[in-house]
């Protein structure tokens, strides 16, 4: 009887030891929201210029961040780009009070310019040179890049850069890609107007040399998004 009792205690102890050694189950990540097929296709990974552009994870593709065609009322001609740095949208004007709307990230430089400009040229996978101010203020980060950085996925300008000029003068204002996908739709501390790679690649195919660009002031933010008839 005593031996049977001892065996029961030993068995119970062994079960307890096994339970203590068992690892807790890994927490299950919440499923990514399912995207409409056309959205998933637009933001899928792609090969471009010898580089493999990664897909945009669905967690960054909120309803406000995805490329979409919207109503837009403006006197600007189709083919014009209108940037609203304060609402963080870029509009490519189309006929019939419509526009393609892209979400953007806007840095300090993106809020420092307003008015009109034009795009004389764009570049695929452009090189990049930090400004003298950047090198002076952050030498440990930028001094070694004073000779320039070749185009590529790690380049701050990303897959495309559209260069804005006013007359014959470079404004140093750029519309460009970014690898920092989480920044899209947000205000950031640095940079001009950043877009998802997939969006800026598409935009660059639409834009013609000499295209007009209008950058709204804070007071003009939201202009064009409501019908003039609503104000009557």
N, C-alpha and C positions, 0 to 999 in steps of 0.2 A: 504493500500500500504506500509506504514511504517512497519506494523507488518510483512508483507511478506519479506521485505528487511532484517529485524532483524533476522527472522528465517533462511534466506539464509546465513547470516554472522555466526550465531551460528553453522549451519551445516558444513560450511567450517572450522570453528575453531575446531570442534570435529574431523573432518577428519585429520587435521593437528596434533592434539594431539595424535590420534591413530598412525599416521605415526612416530611421535617422539618416542612413546613407543615401537614400533616394533623393535626387535633385528635384527642386520645385519646377513645375512646367514653365517653359518660356512664355512670357506674355505675348499674346497674339496682336500684331499690329492691325489697326483698323483697316478695312479694305479701302483701296483708292476709289474715289468716285468714278463711275463709268461715264466716259465721254461720248457724245454723239460721234458716229463714224467719221463724218466729214471733219470734225475738230481733231479727232485722233490722227487722221491722215495728214492734216496740215502740219501738226506739231510732232510728227514722227521723226525718227533719226534719218539722216541722209548723208550721202557722199557729196562733197562739194570742194572743188579745187584741190583735190588730194587730201582733204581732211574729212574725218568722220564726225559729223555734227550730231551730238546726242539728242535723243527725243526729250521734249519738255515733260517732266513728270506731271501727272494730273493734279497733284496738290497745288501747283502753281497756276493752274488753268481755271481760276474762278470765273464766274459769269462775267465779271467786269474785265477780266484780263484776256479773254479770247478775242481773236480777230472776228469782226462782224461788220456787216453792212447795216447802216443806220440812216434814219432821216437826218438831214443836215441842211439848214437854210443859210445860204451865203451868196453874196454877189460875186465872189471869186470864181474864176473860170474852172471847168473841169481840168484836172491835172495839177491843180495847186495843192500844196501841203499846208495845212494849218495845224500848228502845235499849240496845245493848251498846257503849259507847264504846271499850272496850279491844280487842274483836275487830272493831270498826267495821262492825257490822251493825245494821239496824233491822228489827224483826219486827212485822208486822200480824197479830194473832192471829185465827185462823179456827176454826170448829168442828172437832171430831174430831182433836185433837192435831196440827193443821196451822197453818202461818203462811205469809204471803208475806214473803220475806226480800229486803231491799234492801241493797246496799253503800252505805256513807256515808264521808265524810271527817270527821274530828273535830279541832277546834282546841282551844286551851287552855280556852276557855270551855265547850266541850263536855265536858271532863273535870272541870270545876269544880262540876258539879251532879250530885246523885244523889238517888234517892228517888222520890216520886210527885208528879204534877201533873195538870192537865187542860188541854184545849184549848178555850177559850171561843169562839175565832174563828180564821179564817185570812184571808189576803189574796192576791188575784191581782195579780201584778206590783207588789208593795208598794214604797212609798218607804222610804228608809233615812236615818237620822241617825247619824253617828259619835258615840261616847260622849265625854264630857269628858276621860276619861283618854287616849283615842286622839288627841284634838285637842291635849292638853297634851304628850304624848310625841312625836307626829309632826305638828307644826303645818304643815310644808311640804306634807304629804300630805293632811291632813284639814281644816285650818282653813277653806278655801274652801267646804267642804261643811257648815259648821255649821248652815246653814239647811235642810239636807236634800237628798236626791238623789231625783229622780223615778224611778219604776219603769221598767225596761227591761233589755235584755240586758247592759248594763255595770253594773247595780246589783248589789251583793254578795249581795242576798237572792234574786235570780233571779226565776223565773216564779211561785213560790208561797212563802209563809211561813206556818207554823203556829206560833201563839204559845202558850207554856206559862205557865200561872198556877198559883199555889198559894194556894187560898182566893181572896181578891180581889186578891192581889198579883201583879204581873208579875214573873216570874223572870228576864226578859231572856234566856231560853233559847229558841232558835228551831230549828225544823226547816225547812230552806229549800233552794232550788235554788242552783246555781253554774254559772258559765261555765268554771271551772277544772276541766275534765273529768279531767285527769291527777291531780288530788288525790283522787279517789274511791278508797276502799279504803286510804287512808293517814292517818297522823297528821300534822297540820299545826300551824303556830305560832299561827294565829288562826282565829276563827270558832266557830260552834256545831256543828250537825249538818247537813252539806251533802249534797245528793243530785243525781244527774243530773236535768236538767229534766223529762225524760220520766217519771222515777220519782216525783218530787214532785208532778207534775200528776196522775198516777194516784192517789197516796196521798191527795191532798186531796179527790178525788171519793169516796173510801171512808170518810173520817173524818167522824163526826157531831159537832156542837157538844157540848162537855162530855166528849168522849172522854177516857178515862183514859190516862195515860202513866206508864210505869215506867222509870226510868233506873238501870241496874245499876252497882254499885260494882265496883272492880277485883277484889275478892274474889268477887263474884257472877258475874264474866265467864264466859260459856259456859253459864250456867244455862239449862235447858230444851232443850238440844241433844242430850241423851242420854235414853233411856227410863229411867224410874224402875225398871223391871224389871231393868235391868242392874246395879243396885246391890243387888239382893236376893241 
